[in-house]
Amino acid sequence: MRNQKYNPVRFQRSIRRRLKELVKGSSWHFENEVYIESRRSQLAVLLAGVDPNSFEGKRVLELGCGHGHLGAELEKLGATVISLDGREENIRQLRRKFPNREAYVCDVCSPELEQYGPADIVFAFGLLYHLPEPVEFLQACSKLADILLLETPVVDAIEPEIVWMRDGRFYDQSIHQRGCRPSPSWIEEQLSSIGYHYVVDLCLPHENLQGVVAPGYLWPIRGTGRGRLFGDPGGRRIWAAAKTEKQLVDGKITL
């Protein structure tokens, strides 16, 4: 695991977060403005590149669902969503907010994940970087569905690489105490190797992104190394991956 530099600003933020966990409990994370704004950006980029009508009638496995807010947006588009998360508290909160949703406690790094397939789409937003075994996780996704929608923080690197990090200091992070930061090319190489031969980086410039405001997503890959060090937020990317080529209608992918 890479050595982590001390970052005083990051340290102060971590103290504030720990205090909030003690005072407010674990559920405050997914309701704060940072998460709300992140979800807005994720949906804006996703629906700029994927036809919203594609979700109608699809069975979607939402992995690492948190409180299930993104799954609720997919339900509005006509999908049937089954939500999984490794933390019982998250599933309890989800069932309170979305009582009609199927939701289960499941460690996505374990073989028990297989029992929830097959599905039309695996939806894994904000999960991969919390996992100690990302390759095995992507292989499991490939067995579950022919389509994968994936979002994660990445390292700004041209060549395929992955950095390992300690990642369990807060409630909303890894249940295994270890996470990773891959480069975009690492992600695409892995997806191709497990059968997702049609992979689209939805953050690359295209006409449907004009006017979309999505901080942290719409940036060029330059190889600066941003995101390698502990405390460096880096940037994030979103991919649509399929085992067969999908159609384009008005510049958007149909799933």
N, C-alpha and C positions, 0 to 999 in steps of 0.2 A: 504494500500500500504506500502511496506517495506521501512523503513528509508534508505536513500542513503548516504553513506559515501563520504566525500569530497576527491577527488583524484586530486592532483595538476597537474599531467601529463595529465589526462583526461580533466581538465579545460583548459589547454593551447591548447590542440588539438581542443577543442570546439571553442575557440576564433579564431583559424586559419580557421576553417571551416566556421564560421560565416562571416569572412572577405572575404573568397572565394565566398560565396553566394552573398555578396554585390557587389564584383568586377566582377565575372564571370557569375553571374546568377545561376539559379537553375539547369541547365542541366549538369554542370560539373561533378556531382557525378558519374553518370553511365559510364563516359568515363575515369575515372582515373584508375591508375594501380591496386589499391586495388580491385576495382570491376572487372576489366578484369581478374586478377588472381583468384578471387573467382569464376567467371564463368568457368574458365578452370578446377578448382578443382571439381565443381559441375558436370560438364559434364563427367569428367573422372570417378568419382564414379558411376554416373548414368549408363553410358554405359558399365561399367565393370560388372554391375549386371543385366541390362535389355538388351535384344536383340534389337539392333538398328532397325532391320527389323520390329519390332512390331509396329512402328509408322506409317508405310505405310498405307495410306488410312484412318487413324483415325482422328476424330474430337476432337481437344484438346482445352480446355478452359484454357488459361494462365492467372491466377489471380495474381494481384499485379505485373503487367508485367514490370513496369519501362519503359524503352525505347524499350523493346521487343527483346533484343539480344538473350535470351535463346529460345524464340519462333522461331526465325530465324533458330536456329540450328535444332529444331524439324521439321521445314519446309523442311530443306535439307534432312531429313530422310523420307520425303513423307507425313507428317501430314498436315492437314488443321488446322491452328491455329486461334483462336479468342482471342484477347488480351483485358483484362480489367484492369483498374487502377483507383484509387480514385482521382488522380490529373490530371486536364485538361492539364497542361503543359507536363506531361509525354506522354499522348496520342498524343498531337500535335507533339512532337519530334518523336514519333514512326511512325506516319503517314508520316512524312518527310523522315525518313530513310527507311521505308518499306511500300511504298504507296499502295501495292496490298493486304495488310493485313486488315482484319476486326478488328477494334479496337474501344473501347467505354469507356467513363468515367462512372465508376460504383463504388459506395461504397459497397464493398463486405460484409459489416456488415448489409446491408439493404435488405428488401424483393425483391428489384428490381433485385438482382442477379439471381433469379429463372427464369427470362424471357430468359436467355441466354442458358438454357439447353433444351433438354438433350445433353450430350456429351459422347464420348467414354472414355475420360480421363480428369480429372481435374489435372492441373499442377500448384502447388502453392509452388514456391521456394522463400525463403526470405520474406515471408508474415506473417505467423502465429504469430511471436513474436511482430509484430506491432499492434496486434488486442486486444481490450479490452474484447471481448467475444469469445474466441477461441473454446469453446464447441459448441456454436451456429453456428460458421463458419464451423466446421467439419461436423455438422449435415446437413448444407446446401450443402456441397460438396457431401455428401452421396446421396442426392436427385438428384444431377446433373449428377453423373456418377458412374459406378460400379468400376472404377479404380481411385485411387488417388496417385499421385506422390508428396511427401511432403518433404520440406527441411526447417530447422529452427535452430537457436541457441538453445541450451539446457543447463540445469543445470546438472552437473555431480553428480547425486544422484541415489541410487539403488531403493528406494521406490518411488511410484507416488507422485509427488508434483508439484506445480506451484507457481512461484514468480511473483508478479505484479510490474511494474516499470513505472515511468514517461518516455514517449517515444514520444516526439513531438518537440524537440528543433531544429531539422534540417529538411530541405525540404524532404529528402529521408526517413523520419521516419513516425510514425503514424499520420494519419489525425485526430485521436480522442484524441491525447495527452496521451494515455495510452497503454502500451504493456505488454508482459508477457515473462517469461522464464520457460518452462515446463521441467520436467525430461523425459528421453526417455521412462521410464515405464509408465509415465502419458500419453504420446502420444499414446502408444500402447494399454493401457487400454481404452482410449476414442475411438480409432478406432474400437476396437473389440465390444464395446458397441453399436455402431451405424451401425453394419453390415459388417464392413470390417474384415472378419474372417481370411483372409490370409494376414499377415503383415510381411514384410521382412525389417530388418534394413540393408541397403546396405553398411553401414560402417563397419559391422562386418567382420573379416578376412575371405577371401575365395580365392581360387586359381586365380580367374580372377583379383584380386586386386594386385597381385604380380607385382612390378615395377611401380604401379600407385603412382604418387606424388600428394597429395591433402592435403596441410596444413590445420589443423583445423578440419578435418573429420575423419581421421583414428587413433582413440585413444580408449583405453579400458575404459569402464565405471567402475570406482572404488569407487564412493561415496565420492569424495573429497569435494563436495559442490561448486566446481568452477563454476562460472556463476551466483551465487546468488546475488552478490553485484553489485551495480551500478558502472560501470567502469571496471568491470571484464569481459573480452571477452568470457570466458568459451570456449565451443567447439560447433560444429555443427553436425547434423545428417541428413541423407536422408533415406526415407522409400518409398517402393512400397507397396501399400495396395490394396487388391481386395476383392470382396464379395464372389468369388468362387476361388478355388485353381487353380493356373496357372501352365502351363507346364514349365519344365526345359529342355533347349536344350544347351548342352555343358556348363552346369553350369550357364546359364543365364535364367532369367525369360522371358517368352513370354507373352505379354499383350493381 
